């Protein structure tokens, strides 16, 4: 059975703690949720651990020596780092997150949820918060997800609304607008070939388009999926997301606001950004109430980005539910070599997803 669990973090931050945390459990065709309330204590050490994790993550990227990587390295103050050093910090972060979530008041929520959930349930777990750092934390490392193999994570802003959709008849093949942006230093031809291999989709490619061309395609045609590969970045402490559409132009999501809102009204259901540091892209797109999206929490090597995309498209095309397709694609990264598997596990695992089911809207961000 399909279940939806929405955790809301209301007031507070990691330094002060969260005096009110609510959890709402929705079941299929249920109009009134089960609502539970708890709290979480201050956890300032998570902020410092995450900062160190980011520095080591970039340093390991640099040490692995990948020529093609969707990551910007800012690790001048850390040298001589090994994969083992990075793994140790990863374990510390996982341990601290789980210790924090074992706080008695929050544990009371979890215990009650477990009495209402089955291991066979398909469970969408959404963390609802406006705090950027909470969006960046690797929530997928919570032990809860080990016990529920069909559960998957998404993140959400607090405020959202259902867009007004135009009524259109089904057209058959899925229509994909694939924007291949600035490719300097990365290999995005593999992304293109994966999309070209989809038999039930019609993909239109825009290669390093100008802003005007991209705007026109979003305004004037109907799309089911928007795909972007290239460089992107988060500015203003994660509040502003930019994509590099060609070698000279970068656009903030706000500069495409009207075109994207029109595309959403015309049926745009999913946005995939296979580009680095996409946390703010997810936050900005969530404000437009796009149904679903996948973005990268951090930058990753081309190999990781391409393997994730391949595995996700394969699982999704095989009729697996969206959330389960994402989880399967992420977990299959474990088969890569040790260094790349660690990078994939601790960066690509987290994603921002906007999603709604039936009449209940969850404006969410989700990130790979």
C-alpha positions in Angstrom: 0.0 0.0 0.0 1.2 3.5 -0.7 1.8 5.8 2.3 3.0 9.4 2.7 4.8 10.6 5.8 5.5 14.4 6.1 7.8 15.7 8.8 7.5 19.4 9.4 10.3 21.3 11.3 8.6 24.4 12.7 10.6 27.2 14.3 14.2 26.8 15.5 17.4 25.6 13.9 20.3 23.2 14.6 21.8 25.6 17.1 18.5 26.1 19.1 16.8 22.8 18.4 13.3 22.3 17.1 10.7 22.7 19.8 7.9 21.5 17.5 8.3 18.7 15.0 5.1 17.2 13.5 4.6 14.1 11.4 1.5 13.4 9.3 0.8 10.0 7.9 -1.4 9.7 4.8 -2.7 6.5 3.4 -4.3 5.9 0.0 -7.7 7.6 -0.3 -7.3 9.0 3.3 -8.6 12.5 3.6 -7.6 13.2 7.2 -4.0 12.2 8.2 -2.7 10.7 11.5 -0.8 13.6 13.1 2.0 13.2 15.7 4.0 15.8 17.5 7.5 15.8 19.1 10.7 17.8 19.2 14.4 17.7 18.6 17.3 19.1 20.7 20.1 21.4 19.5 22.7 19.7 17.3 25.3 22.4 16.4 27.9 19.6 15.8 26.0 18.6 12.7 26.7 22.0 11.1 30.5 21.6 11.7 30.5 18.0 10.6 28.8 18.9 7.4 31.2 21.7 6.7 34.2 19.3 7.2 32.4 16.7 5.1 32.1 19.2 2.2 35.8 20.1 2.4 36.9 16.4 2.5 34.4 15.5 -0.3 36.0 18.1 -2.6 39.5 17.0 -1.6 38.8 13.3 -2.4 37.4 14.4 -5.8 40.6 16.2 -6.5 42.7 13.2 -5.3 40.8 10.7 -7.4 41.9 12.8 -10.4 38.8 12.6 -12.5 39.2 14.8 -15.5 35.4 15.1 -16.0 33.5 16.0 -12.9 30.4 18.0 -12.1 32.0 19.6 -9.1 33.8 22.8 -8.1 36.7 22.2 -5.8 37.3 24.7 -3.0 39.5 22.7 -0.7 42.8 24.7 -0.5 42.9 24.4 3.2 42.9 20.6 3.2 45.7 18.5 1.8 46.9 14.9 1.9 43.4 13.5 2.3 42.8 9.8 1.8 39.5 8.0 0.9 39.7 6.5 4.4 39.7 9.9 6.0 36.6 10.8 4.0 34.9 7.5 5.0 35.6 8.2 8.6 33.9 11.6 8.5 31.0 10.0 6.5 30.5 7.5 9.3 30.7 10.3 12.0 28.0 12.3 10.1 25.8 9.2 9.9 26.3 8.3 13.6 25.5 11.9 14.7 22.4 12.2 12.6 21.0 8.9 14.0 21.9 9.8 17.5 20.1 13.2 17.1 17.0 11.4 15.8 17.0 9.1 18.8 16.0 11.9 21.1 13.1 10.7 23.2 10.4 13.1 21.9 11.2 12.3 18.3 11.5 8.6 19.0 8.0 8.7 20.3 6.9 9.8 16.8 8.9 7.1 15.1 7.6 4.3 17.4 4.0 5.3 16.6 4.7 5.5 12.9 6.3 2.0 13.0 3.0 0.6 14.4 1.1 2.0 11.4 3.6 1.1 8.7 4.5 -2.2 7.1 7.8 -3.2 5.5 5.8 -3.9 2.3 4.4 -0.4 2.1 5.6 2.0 -0.5 6.5 5.0 1.7 7.3 8.5 0.5 9.0 10.4 3.4 9.1 14.1 3.1 11.1 16.5 5.3 9.4 19.9 5.2 11.7 22.8 6.2 12.9 26.2 4.8 16.4 25.8 6.4 19.0 25.3 3.7 21.4 23.3 5.9 18.6 20.8 6.7 18.0 20.4 3.0 21.7 19.5 2.7 21.9 16.9 5.4 22.0 13.2 4.2 18.7 12.2 5.7 18.8 9.0 3.7 21.3 7.7 6.3 18.6 7.5 8.9 18.3 3.9 10.1 14.5 4.1 9.4 15.2 3.6 5.7 17.1 0.4 6.3 14.0 -1.2 7.9 11.6 -0.1 5.1 13.1 -1.1 1.7 10.3 0.6 -0.3 10.7 3.9 1.5 12.4 6.9 -0.1 13.1 10.5 0.8 12.2 13.9 -0.5 12.5 17.4 0.9 10.0 20.2 0.9 9.6 23.9 1.5 6.9 24.9 4.0 4.8 26.8 1.6 3.3 25.4 -1.7 0.1 25.4 -3.7 -1.3 23.4 -6.6 -0.7 24.9 -10.0 -3.7 25.5 -12.4 -3.2 23.0 -15.1 -4.6 23.3 -18.6 -6.7 20.4 -19.7 -5.0 18.4 -22.5 -5.5 15.1 -24.1 -2.8 12.4 -23.8 -0.4 12.6 -26.7 1.3 9.2 -26.5 5.1 9.4 -26.2 6.7 11.3 -23.3 8.0 14.7 -24.5 11.4 15.6 -23.2 13.2 18.9 -23.6 16.9 18.2 -23.0 19.1 21.3 -22.5 22.8 20.5 -22.9 24.5 23.6 -21.4 28.1 24.6 -20.9 30.1 21.4 -21.2 33.6 22.7 -20.5 35.5 20.2 -18.3 32.6 17.6 -18.3 31.3 14.9 -20.5 27.5 15.3 -21.2 27.4 13.3 -24.5 26.7 10.2 -22.4 23.6 11.9 -20.9 22.4 12.7 -24.4 22.9 9.1 -25.7 20.9 7.7 -22.7 18.0 10.0 -23.5 18.2 9.1 -27.2 17.9 5.4 -26.2 14.4 5.9 -24.6 11.9 4.1 -26.9 8.7 5.6 -25.5 9.9 9.2 -25.5 10.4 12.0 -28.0 13.4 14.1 -27.0 14.2 17.5 -28.3 17.8 18.6 -27.7 18.9 22.2 -27.2 22.7 22.4 -27.4 24.2 25.4 -25.5 21.1 27.5 -26.4 20.8 31.2 -25.8 18.4 32.5 -23.2 15.9 33.6 -25.9 15.8 30.1 -27.6 15.3 28.3 -24.3 12.6 30.7 -23.3 10.8 30.2 -26.6 10.8 26.4 -26.3 9.4 26.5 -22.7 6.7 29.0 -23.7 5.6 27.6 -27.0 5.6 23.8 -26.7 4.2 21.1 -24.3 6.7 19.1 -22.3 6.5 16.3 -19.8 10.1 16.3 -18.7 12.8 19.1 -18.6 16.3 17.7 -18.5 19.5 19.8 -18.0 23.1 18.7 -18.1 26.0 21.1 -17.6 27.3 23.3 -14.9 25.2 24.9 -12.2 25.8 26.6 -8.9 24.1 27.8 -5.7 24.5 31.4 -4.6 23.6 33.5 -1.6 23.9 30.6 0.9 21.7 28.3 -1.2 18.9 30.8 -1.9 19.6 31.3 -5.6 20.3 28.6 -8.2 22.0 29.3 -11.6 22.5 27.1 -14.6 25.2 27.7 -17.3 23.2 27.3 -20.5 26.2 28.0 -22.7 29.8 29.2 -22.3 28.9 32.8 -21.8 25.4 32.9 -20.2 24.2 31.8 -16.8 20.6 32.1 -15.7 19.0 32.1 -12.3 15.7 30.1 -12.1 14.0 33.5 -11.4 14.9 34.6 -14.9 13.0 31.7 -16.3 10.1 32.0 -13.8 7.3 32.9 -16.2 8.4 30.5 -18.9 8.7 27.6 -16.4 5.3 28.4 -14.8 3.7 28.3 -18.2 5.4 25.0 -19.0 4.1 23.6 -15.7 0.6 24.7 -16.5 0.9 23.0 -19.9 1.9 19.7 -18.3 5.6 19.8 -17.3 5.7 17.0 -14.6 9.4 16.3 -13.9 12.7 18.3 -14.0 16.0 16.5 -13.9 19.2 18.6 -13.3 22.3 16.4 -13.9 24.5 19.3 -12.7 26.5 20.2 -9.7 25.4 21.9 -6.5 21.7 21.9 -7.3 20.3 22.5 -3.8 19.2 26.0 -4.7 17.8 24.9 -8.1 15.5 22.6 -6.2 14.4 25.3 -3.7 13.7 27.8 -6.4 11.8 25.3 -8.6 9.8 24.2 -5.6 8.5 27.8 -5.4 7.0 27.3 -8.9 5.1 24.2 -7.7 6.6 21.8 -10.3 5.3 18.3 -9.6 8.6 16.4 -9.3 12.3 17.1 -9.6 15.7 15.5 -9.2 18.8 17.6 -8.5 22.2 16.9 -7.1 22.9 17.9 -3.5 26.6 18.2 -4.3 28.8 17.9 -7.4 29.7 14.4 -8.6 32.1 12.8 -11.1 30.6 12.3 -14.6 30.6 8.5 -14.0 28.4 8.8 -10.9 26.0 11.2 -12.7 25.7 9.1 -15.8 25.3 5.8 -13.9 22.6 7.3 -11.7 20.7 8.7 -14.8 21.0 5.3 -16.6 19.7 3.3 -13.7 16.9 5.7 -12.9 15.7 5.8 -16.5 15.8 2.0 -16.7 13.9 1.5 -13.5 11.3 4.3 -14.3 10.8 2.9 -17.8 10.2 -0.5 -16.2 7.1 1.0 -14.5 8.6 1.3 -11.1 7.1 4.1 -9.0 9.1 7.3 -9.2 10.4 7.2 -5.6 11.4 3.5 -5.9 13.2 4.1 -9.2 15.2 6.8 -7.6 16.1 4.6 -4.6 17.1 1.7 -6.9 19.3 4.0 -9.1 21.1 5.4 -6.0 21.7 2.0 -4.4 23.1 0.5 -7.6 26.0 3.0 -7.3 27.4 0.8 -4.5 28.9 -1.5 -7.2 31.4 1.2 -8.3 35.0 1.3 -7.0 35.4 2.2 -3.4 36.2 5.9 -3.9 33.5 6.6 -6.4 31.0 4.5 -4.5 31.6 6.6 -1.4 31.2 9.8 -3.3 28.0 8.5 -4.9 26.6 7.2 -1.6 27.1 10.4 0.4 26.3 13.0 -2.3 23.9 11.6 -4.8 21.8 9.9 -2.2 20.1 13.1 -1.3 17.7 14.7 -3.7 15.0 17.2 -3.9 11.6 16.1 -5.2 8.4 18.0 -5.7 5.5 15.7 -5.7 1.7 15.6 -5.2 -0.7 12.7 -5.2 -4.5 12.9 -5.9 -5.9 16.1 -4.4 -3.2 16.4 -1.8 -0.2 18.6 -2.8 3.2 18.3 -1.3 5.3 21.0 -2.8 8.6 19.4 -2.3 12.2 19.6 -3.3 14.2 16.5 -3.7 17.7 15.9 -4.5 19.9 13.3 -5.7 
